[in-house]
Structure formats: C-alpha cells, structure tokens
C-alpha cells in the first residue's frame, strides 16, 4: 500500500478511492464533449448568420458567462450539499440546458420563413449554451478539487491531470460530433446544420440524467482537504481569508489568462485552418476520396474535407477543419497523459512554467506566418496547453483545507477570461488576419509562465506538498 500505484488512490487511512475517482472522471469526459462542440460552433454561425469573427465570439461569451455567474453559488452549494449532491445538481442543470436546444432549433427554422430575425435565433442558441455552462460550473467547481483529495496528497497534481485526460478524450470527440451536426449538407449541397444542431445536445441531456441516477446511488465520500495554512484554526490573529494567500490569488489571475488563450485558440481554429493554411494540392483530396471507398464510415466522414479552386489547388473546408480540430485535441490528450507522468517526477510549478514558455514561442511563430511551420505550431500549442488548467488548479488550492471548495469556485470564475479575450483576438483577426490574432494568447501564456516559475515564492513552499523537484515518488 506504500507503492506509487496504490498511493495514487489510497488515502492515509487505507481507504481505496479508485472507483470514486473513475466515476468522477466521467464528468470530465462529459464537459470535454460539450466544450469541444462549442469550439467548432463559431464558424457555423459566421456562415449561417453572416457574423464577423468578433461577433461569433459571443458563443464563447455566453459559455463562459455561465461559469462566471454560477461559480460562487456553485462553491457555496458544494459546501452546503457536499460533493455528491453538488454533482447531481450540476448534472440536472446540464440536462435542462440540453433539452432547451429543441425550442431553440424551432426558433431557428422560423428565420427561413421570415418570422424571426437571425439575431433572435442566435440569442436562442446562446441561452442554451449559457444554461449548459451553468451546470458544468457545478461539475468543474466540485470535481476538480475533489480529484486532488482522492488519494495520497503528494499526487494531487497527477490525479487531476489524469482526470483531465478524460476531458481531453471528450474534446477529441466534440469537434467530430460538431462536424457531423453543425456542418452537414443535404443532397443539394445546402447546409442543414441549423436543423440538426440540437441532436447531440439532447443526447447529452439524456446521458447526464442517467449519470445523475448513478451518482445518487453511488458511495461518494465527502473528504476534507489538508489545512496546511491552518485556515480553520480559531486562534486569535490567524488569517481566515483565502485572499491573503498569494499563491491562490495569482492562480485566479493565471487561470483567467490561460482560459482566455485556450478559448481564443480553440474557437478560431477553424478560421485559421480555412484561411491561413498554405494551398493544398488537389491530389490530397483525391487520395482521401480513394481511401474512403474502402469504408462506408470513412466515406461519410472524409467527404467534403477539401474545396478545390479554379487553379487546381485546395483548401480545408469548414467540415475538414472541424475534423482537424480533433487532431489538435489528440495532441492535447497526449500532452495530458505525458504531463501526468512528468508531474510525478518533477515539481508541478516548473513543468507549468516550462510549458507556458514553450507556448509563448509557439504562438509567436504562428503570428510570424511561416507557412507549414506556423501550422505545426498551432498543434504544438494544443500539446503545451494540456497540463495548464489542472496544474494551475492544484497549485492554487494547495493547503487551503476546507476552504478549497470556496477557493475552487473563484478559480472556476476566472474562466470568464474565455468570454472576454477571444473577442479581442477576433477583433485583431478582423482588422489584420487570423495569424496576427495569435498575439493575444502569446501574452496570456507569458503571464502563466510568470506564475509557474514564481509559485514557490507565492506559496512559501518548495514545491507541491514539499516534494523536491526531480525526486521520484
């Protein structure tokens, strides 16, 4: 029971929490799918409603507004209800948001007969996006800190990164689902995305209701985290405010800038791939067509990836770029798994700082418009973003004891960065081009690097739970 494998999910009292960990990890898969679909939705509305890149970023604004509005109530309810019933509450809210897409789709169909304006249809979908995000806020506020206490405290960052790997799997599936339902066409080549957009969301609503029932009957213990800073100490003169701990305050800021960068890159990925990728030989499209003839599934999935111009050169279509986003999330997932291994060997704050610096370099090379090198750097940015959210989370709630739930609600609130900065990135892209827009996430990653390398000074700790850098666990 003292081995690394056992210690990962076994607490000091000998209780094995592996089943609980995997059950909670299913929530990460859920919101990964939801976020993955959101990230390929912008281009759909740009085409359907003739929106600019900056205007389409209202999708991200509505999504992250839900996090901002509900993070504090979610943290409060998590404290009152405990982990289990807080999760159930979040799942039921997600279900309500998913079912809302049925009337939203009906409103959208009225646009084609002139009974409602395109803006009203857009707002109807944004309401559904925001509603689902409010439910996801409950899940993220609770599940992220919960994974850090489901075993030996030394492996808090490792566990949250492993759980977030399920999030990465969901993010791979999300763009594929989006390409099928958001960018589908009928036999005449007309877009049917507005009519089929509701289908995956209704499916999610049904799935989360089943998950809520499973959690209701499952054993989900309410575990108190270690109070390293003695915040629960009632002695006179002891600080009871989490805001007097710089490592937490700076984590909120770092999460704000990280999610801002992530949301901008994810949401404008399709725009970048359809506008900035060098010309593609038409033979690539022919090769994919021949490949697809061997499988009906491949034929359905690969058809329509490329659009060929009069010069015989091709470019990725919206559908092709949406599917390529899944490749980006494969890089993201690989980064999560390999990062979880590195975090067992090296200090979490150093890995965070290193990955952030590498992402500063990657986004700068995208900004420089260096052809295929810049395209490769977009995918590299996915890899180096992989460990940032969970690692910032684990570093931010380090040692806060019972107040970790409240602290996590503020860190989740910082996700609001994903609502604000993408609009700036979209504005830069509208004014110049999509490559130049990457200057915005570049500065965001620079701040994350600053937090990572300075975390020991902020936390007054050598590393997470005192594990020395470079030491094996």
Number of C-alpha atoms within 10 A of each C-alpha: 13 11 9 14 10 15 20 22 26 22 17 12 7 13 11 18 18 15 13 18 23 15 16 22 22 17 24 25 21 22 26 23 25 25 25 28 27 21 26 30 25 25 26 22 22 17 14 14 16 13 16 17 24 18 15 25 32 20 24 29 23 24 27 29 25 24 31 24 16 22 28 23 15 31 27 16 19 23 18 11 15 18 23 21 17 22 28 22 19 24 29 20 21 32 23 19 24 24 20 22 23 20 14 23 21 15 21 24 17 14 16 11 9 9 11 14 15 20 12 14 20 20 17 19 23 20 19 25 28 23 23 30 28 26 27 30 31 30 26 24 31 29 24 26 24 25 27 27 24 26 24 18 22 18 25 28 26 28 29 28 31 24 27 28 28 24 27 30 22 26 30 26 21 28 31 24 21 26 24 19 21 29 26 19 14 9 6 6 8 10 17 15 21 20 17 16 23 23 17 20 23 18 13 20 22 16 14 22 18 14 18 20 12 13 19 14 9 13 11 18 13 13 12 13 21 16 16 12 17 15 18 15 12 10 9 6 7 12 16 15 10 18 12 10 17 16 25 29 18 25 28 24 18 30 31 26 26 28 27 29 26 23 28 28 24 20 28 25 24 27 23 21 22 21 16 19 17 16 16 16 14 17 12 12 22 12 10 16 17 11 13 17 12 10 11 10 10 14 16 12 17 18 14 18 20 24 17 16 11 6 7 12 17 20 23 23 19 24 29 23 23 32 25 22 29 22 17 23 26 20 21 26 26 19 22 29 20 16 28 25 14 16 26 22 17 20 21 29 25 20 22 28 23 16 23 29 20 18 27 24 17 24 27 21 22 27 20 14 16 14 14 13 13 21 20 15 20 23 20 19 24 25 23 25 23 28 31 28 24 25 25 29 24 28 26 26 25 27 21 24 18 16 21 27 29 23 27 28 27 21 30 29 24 24 29 25 26 28 26 20 25 31 21 17 29 26 19 20 22 15 11 11 18 26 25 20 26 28 21 23 25 22 17 23 29 20 21 28 24 16 26 28 18 16 28 17 13 17 20 11 14 15 19 24 16 10 19 14 18 12 10 12 15
